[in-house]
Amino acid sequence: MTMLKISDNNRFLIHEDGTPFFWLGDTAWEMIHLLTREEIELYLRKRAAQG
């Protein structure tokens, strides 16, 4: 695994070799409003299994 650093323009994360680092994340902030309890539990079980 390579280390990350800040790009020269201070706007991005890049790998040590200068290639862009793609940051991917997700949230489930709205699930309380949109899903049933059963759907939430299924989602959380799936996410826990994915690590």
Backbone bond lengths (Angstrom), bond angles and torsions (degrees), N, CA, C in turn:
res aa  C-N    CA-C-N  psi(-1)  N-CA   C-N-CA  omega(-1)  CA-C   N-CA-C  phi
1 M - - - 1.448 - - 1.529 108.35 -
2 T 1.321 115.14 132.56 1.459 118.91 179.51 1.519 110.26 -90.15
3 M 1.294 114.78 159.10 1.463 120.90 176.86 1.526 108.89 -81.91
4 L 1.312 115.11 153.42 1.459 120.90 175.71 1.515 109.44 -101.10
5 K 1.319 114.78 155.43 1.460 119.71 174.40 1.519 108.33 -144.30
6 I 1.295 116.00 170.15 1.458 122.20 179.23 1.523 108.70 -87.92
7 S 1.327 116.05 137.70 1.460 120.44 179.90 1.524 110.70 -63.57
8 D 1.317 115.53 163.38 1.468 120.86 -178.22 1.528 112.76 -59.23
9 N 1.340 117.16 -30.79 1.466 119.37 179.84 1.533 112.28 -89.53
10 N 1.341 116.36 5.88 1.475 122.82 177.84 1.526 114.11 62.13
11 R 1.333 117.72 23.63 1.463 120.30 -177.38 1.518 113.71 -110.40
12 F 1.332 118.32 -15.51 1.457 120.64 -172.14 1.521 111.11 -138.47
13 L 1.319 114.74 159.99 1.460 120.45 168.12 1.520 107.59 -95.65
14 I 1.312 115.68 138.46 1.458 121.01 178.26 1.522 109.09 -134.93
15 H 1.335 114.83 159.48 1.461 120.60 173.86 1.527 108.67 -74.14
16 E 1.316 116.02 165.95 1.474 120.45 179.72 1.522 112.22 -55.02
17 D 1.359 116.37 -32.22 1.468 119.16 -178.21 1.530 113.13 -83.79
18 G 1.342 117.16 2.46 1.456 121.39 176.50 1.518 115.21 94.33
19 T 1.332 117.50 -5.96 1.458 119.09 178.34 1.526 109.93 -74.58
20 P 1.327 116.86 147.15 1.467 120.39 -177.93 1.527 112.08 -62.25
21 F 1.300 115.84 145.88 1.462 122.58 173.64 1.517 107.48 -102.11
22 F 1.329 116.70 121.17 1.458 121.64 179.90 1.517 108.56 -92.18
23 W 1.316 116.12 114.25 1.461 122.53 -179.23 1.524 107.73 -95.05
24 L 1.326 116.46 122.22 1.457 120.79 178.62 1.514 108.91 -125.17
25 G 1.285 116.68 126.39 1.459 121.58 177.71 1.513 109.43 -146.12
26 D 1.292 115.33 161.82 1.455 118.41 175.89 1.520 109.77 -140.91
27 T 1.289 114.71 161.32 1.457 120.73 178.29 1.523 108.51 -133.18
28 A 1.290 115.59 163.82 1.466 120.81 178.41 1.521 109.51 -127.33
29 W 1.313 116.55 36.45 1.458 121.68 -174.52 1.520 113.16 -58.16
30 E 1.305 117.55 -35.48 1.463 121.06 -174.43 1.523 113.71 -89.55
31 M 1.321 118.37 -3.01 1.460 118.79 -174.92 1.521 112.73 -62.57
32 I 1.309 118.54 -30.95 1.460 121.62 179.86 1.530 110.41 -60.31
33 H 1.322 116.37 -35.10 1.460 121.09 -177.35 1.525 113.06 -85.92
34 L 1.333 116.43 -23.54 1.459 119.39 -169.71 1.521 114.97 -109.65
35 L 1.327 118.28 -21.31 1.458 121.07 -173.23 1.519 111.87 -114.28
36 T 1.322 114.15 158.01 1.462 119.43 173.35 1.525 108.94 -78.94
37 R 1.309 116.40 167.24 1.470 120.39 178.11 1.530 110.44 -58.25
38 E 1.323 116.99 -41.80 1.465 120.99 -179.89 1.529 111.01 -63.05
39 E 1.321 117.19 -40.96 1.466 120.78 178.67 1.526 111.23 -66.24
40 I 1.314 116.51 -38.59 1.464 120.52 177.89 1.521 110.33 -64.24
41 E 1.324 116.89 -45.56 1.462 120.40 179.40 1.524 111.25 -62.13
42 L 1.333 117.49 -40.75 1.461 121.27 176.99 1.528 110.33 -62.08
43 Y 1.316 116.73 -46.57 1.467 121.44 178.53 1.530 110.87 -57.62
44 L 1.325 116.70 -47.78 1.464 120.44 -177.88 1.524 111.78 -65.91
45 R 1.320 117.59 -37.78 1.474 119.98 176.45 1.524 110.80 -63.79
46 K 1.329 116.46 -44.04 1.470 120.29 179.27 1.526 111.02 -62.35
47 R 1.326 116.72 -45.68 1.470 120.21 -179.35 1.525 111.09 -63.75
48 A 1.330 117.16 -40.68 1.467 120.58 178.84 1.526 110.27 -63.12
49 A 1.319 117.56 -38.23 1.463 121.16 179.70 1.529 111.69 -68.91
50 Q 1.325 116.51 -27.53 1.465 120.88 -179.63 1.526 112.67 -80.20
51 G 1.302 116.20 -13.63 1.460 120.06 177.53 1.476 115.62 89.67
